Amino acid sequence: MSQQFKLNVTARAQTGRSASRRLRKANRVPAILYGKHTSPESLTVDGPEFIRFLKSVAGRAVLVQLERTDKADKALSFLQEVQRDPITDKYLHIDFQEVKADEKFEIRVAVRVTGESFGVKNQSGVLEMNTQQLRVRCFPKDLPEAINVDVTELKVGETIKVSGLKPIEGVEFLDLKGQPIVSCVEPVAEIVQEVVAAAPVEGAAPAAGAAPAAGAAPAAGAAAPAAGAKPGAAPAAGAKPAAPAAGAKPAAPAKK
């Protein structure tokens, strides 16, 4: 079962961009709480307190008990989404999803790799994460902080899929059974070397007897074929032989 945290929240009456900007200037983060059985409720969270909360959570799937400063009601929830400014990295908005202790709910849980892969240790392989989170359904009391995937027996060329996960009591995996989670692959450098070795070398001479490439220009000094003549055909009757290249020695007379 995941650890349960507490977070102080305050109801807010004003909504919209202007109101949200004023809240952020006051070092508070706009938030909303929604669920199946309640109407959405606009809230605010103290910025420094929320940062401390995130550091304590450290990416785990946890339940959050929201304690209102203006009334005694409490709500059990989890973090559905956190929006951040891509430039300033400040928190812009928080979405909380309310849950009930006696009702199953769906949530995304982070994947955590455990053990040292056989392929990495003995075959110079590299682990490749295909899935960072998995969707599960469970009661709040059964929520796992992370989905542990043991890769000890994983060899190069093998993949662990959802169907290969160890069952967790009270937890139902919702992703497709064939979805890959983590693979052990060959090092990228070796793959590149194989591709380079198989590729033809630029500027290399063609093999003996190989036909010239289509559209290739004739060699320097070679006589141009007669118009309409087929490649490799004998010269036309009466045609003068091509002049020897400059500096070339005349051929020796044939022995009788």
N, C-alpha and C positions, 0 to 999 in steps of 0.2 A: 504493500500500500504506500502511496506517495505521502510525503509530509504535508501537513496543512499549515498555511501561513495566514497572517492577519494583516489587513490594510485598512487604514482610516480613510473614509470618503465623506464628502459633503454634497448635499443636493444643490443643484443650481437651477435658478428660475429662467435665466436668460440663455438663449442659444443663438447660433449664427456666427459668422466669421468675426464680426467686430467684438462680440462678447468673448469668443475664444481667444482672440489676440490679447484682450485685456487680462484674461486669466493667465496666459503664458508670461506676460510681462510681470505678473505678480508671483511668478515661479510656481504656478499650479498647472496641472495637465487636465484638459477636458476629457471626460469619459462617459460611457453609456453602459447600462446594465439591462440586458434583455433575456427573456426566457419563454418557455412554452406557456406558462400559466400566469405571467404577469405582463403588464404593459412596460414598454421601454422607459427607463428612468435616467435622466441626465444627472451626471455626478461630476465632481472634481476631485483630484488627488494631489497631495503635496508632492512637488517635483523631487526634492532630495529624498523623501521617504520612498518614492517609487523606484528611484535609482538604487537605493540600498536593498529594496525588495528584489529587484532583478539580479543583483549580484549574488544574493543568497540563493535564488532559484537556480542560477547557472545553467539555463537551458533545459531543466527538467520539467516534466509534466506534473504540476502540483495543483492542489485546490487552494482557493483563496477565500477566507471569510471576510467579507466586507462589513466593517463596523462603522455605522453612521454617527457622526458627531452631533447631529441635530435631532436624532431620535433613537429609540432603543432597538429597533428592528435590525436584524443581521441577515445577510444573504450569503449562501455558499455558492461559489462560482469558480471559473477558471479563465485564464487569459485566452481570448479568442483571436485578437489581433492588436498589434501595437504599431502605430504609424510614427515614422521619424522623418525629419527634414533631411533630404539627401546632401544638402550643403552644410548646414550648421550642426547636423546630427542631434538636434534637440527633439524631444518627444512632443508630438503634435496631438495625438488622440489615442485613447485606450478603449477597447471593446471587451466587456466582461460577459460571459455566458453563464446564466444562473442554472444550477442543477439542484436536484432533490435527492436526499439521502436514500430514498426507497425507489428510485427510478433510474433506469439505465440511460446513458448519454453517449454521444460520439465525440471523439477528440483525436487530435493528431499527437503522436508520441515520437520523440526522437529515437533514432537507431544508435546503439552504442556497440562498437566492435570490441570483443574480448579475445585474448589469446594471441599467439604468434602463428601466422599461417605457415604451413609446411612449404608451400610454394615460395614464399618470401625467404624463408630461412635456408632452404636447401636447393631451390631452383632459380634463384635470382629473380623471382617474380615481383610484381607490384600489385598492391591492393587497389581496387577501383570501386568507389562507392557509387552505386546506381540509385539508391533511395536514401534520403536523409531522414524522412519521417514516415510513419505508418498510421493508418486510420484504425482505431479500435472502438469497440462498444463494450461498456461495463458499468457496474454500479460505482458510485464514488469511492466506496471502501476498497474496491479492487483495482483502482487506477495505478498502473505501474509508472514509476518515474521515467523509465526508458525501456526500450526493447533491446535486450542483450543478444547479440549474435556472435556465437563462438566460431572463430575461423581457424582453429588449430589444425584441423584436417584438410583445409582447403588447399588444393594443388593448382599449378598453372593450368589454365584452360577450364577451370571449374567455376561454378557460380552457385551461390546460396539464394534460393528463392523463398517467397512467402510460404510455400508449401513445406519447406524444409525447416521452418522455425519450431522450436520446442513450445509445446502448449503452455499457456499461463492460466492458472485457475481463475475462472470468473471473467476472462478476457476473450473477446471474439475479434479475430482479424477480419477487416472488411475489404482489404485490397485483393486483387486477383491473385490466385494461387501461383500463377506463372510469372508474376512480377519479380524481376531480379532485384536483389538487395545489395550484395557485394560480390565482386568477382576478383580472381587472381589472374592477371594477364602478364604477357612477356614485357620486358622493359622496352620503352619506346625507342631507345637508341639501337637495339638489336633489330627492330622492325625496320627502321630507317636504313640501316646498313644492308639489309636484305633487298630492299627496294632499289637502292643505289647500285648494288652489284648486278641486279637483273636489267637495269636500264642501259641502253646503248651509249657508248662514249661519243661525245660530240667531236667531229673532225676526224674520226677513225676511218682508215681506208676500208673500202668494201672488201668482202671476202673474194678469193679468186673465183672467177666464173660467175660472180653475182651480176645480175642485170642492173643497169643504172636506174636510179629512181625516176618515176614518171615526172616529166617536166624539167629534169636536170639539164643544165647547160652543157654543151660539148666541151671537151678539154681544149686548152689553148693550143692553137696551131692546127687543130683538126679540121679537115675539109668539111664544109657544110654539105649535107645530102641534097641530091637533086630534088626539085619540087615534085611532090607526089611519089617519091621513091620510098620503098618500104625499108625499115631499119634492117641493116645487115645485107642488103641487096648489092650485087656486083655493080661497078660503075658503068654508066651508059657507054655504048660504042662510040669511039671517036673523042671521048672526053679526055681532056688533058689531066695527067696525074697532078696531085697537089704539089706545090713547090716545097722543097725541103725547108726546114726551119733554119733561121740565120745561124751560121756557125756549125751546122751539122755536117759531118763527113759523108761523102758519097758512099753508097753501098758497094762492097767488093764484087767484082764480076764472078758469076757462077762458074765453077770448074766444069770443063767438058769431059 
